[in-house]
Amino acid sequence: MHCFFTCFLLLLFCLPGVTSADEARLARPQMYYADTTFGRGAFAKDPDVVRFRATYYMYYSARGPERLLAIGIAQSDDLTSWHTVGHLLPEQECEKNGVAAPGAMVWQGKVHLFYQSYGNRENDAICHATSEDGVTFVRDASNPVFAPKGDWTVGRAIDADIIALEDQLLLYWATRDPSFKTQMIGVASAPLESDFSRGTWTQRCNMAILKPELPWEKECIEAPSVVEHDGRLYMFYAGAYNNEPQQIGVAVSNDGIAWKRLSDRPLLPNGNAGSWNACESGHPGVFVDDDGKMYLFFQGNNDRGKTWLLSKMEVRWEDRGPYLVRPGDGEEFHLKTIPNN
């Protein structure tokens, strides 16, 4: 019996010599979600969560039919156990090669979804759709609604995130430089009382508001997720391209335009060897529940991107800024250093 139990642990963790001290570190997290609807393995990336009519909805990138990327939709009653309830599949001409990386918000009794077209390189742009039930969406007829301009950008916009600030809706997005090498963040705004269609958006930057500068960020900053806390805005962002590894950092702003990093190291690094997120902890999505509790959803994998799964941690606050608490074992992730400048 003892031999059987030992073999079981070795198979479970895929790592020789796992000790009892390692078990909690390497075990699957409480939330461990992937979409397998269309086959070809477990796949869920780029999470964003809202609460709509007493139900939690998570929107994410999923594998759709015919090898196209689609947007998956999952429901939950507890933010931990999720089940797939639908997909937003490519429909409009600008979406024909796929859709991905949704950012969601609830506004005026509807779920507003901002997402990117996929597979068009420099021509990918931000699209918009609305839903009255959280599952069935109506596209904006003017899609795509936003793409950046200027000689600092190739004209691409991906990884949409939105936050209401006073009478404006701020739209954050990732773009690349003209060489298509460096990924960086920009911002646009539209009147909060508008319909968010093309023509309502004003680009608020003529250069990147955050670009890779630190060694761990390598050549990529993407996936901005912005939240307000105590009168300031905090951006959780992904540094480095997928599996380099991608890790999650934090920056702060007073106006949503000018940003300063809180640390020169990632707040959430990739996991240790053998863990479910050994290859990356990436693409953050911050959610604030009705009771004020805050959660960071993120993607991970340990097979160089053959599969992708989603998990979450609780966000708590201290004087230096946010820190993370992992459910289950309670391990905390704090900001380690603060830049001198």
Secondary structure as UniProt FT lines:
FT   HELIX           2..13
FT   TURN            16..17
FT   HELIX           20..26
FT   TURN            37..38
FT   STRAND          45..52
FT   TURN            53..54
FT   STRAND          55..63
FT   HELIX           65..67
FT   STRAND          69..76
FT   STRAND          83..88
FT   HELIX           93..95
FT   TURN            96..97
FT   STRAND          98..107
FT   TURN            108..109
FT   STRAND          110..117
FT   HELIX           121..123
FT   STRAND          126..131
FT   STRAND          137..139
FT   TURN            141..142
FT   TURN            151..152
FT   STRAND          158..165
FT   TURN            166..167
FT   STRAND          168..176
FT   TURN            178..179
FT   STRAND          183..191
FT   TURN            192..193
FT   TURN            198..199
FT   STRAND          202..203
FT   HELIX           215..217
FT   TURN            218..219
FT   STRAND          220..229
FT   TURN            230..231
FT   STRAND          232..239
FT   TURN            242..243
FT   STRAND          247..253
FT   STRAND          260..261
FT   TURN            273..274
FT   TURN            276..277
FT   STRAND          280..288
FT   TURN            290..291
FT   STRAND          294..301
FT   TURN            304..305
FT   STRAND          309..318
FT   TURN            319..320
FT   STRAND          321..325
FT   TURN            327..329
FT   STRAND          332..333
//
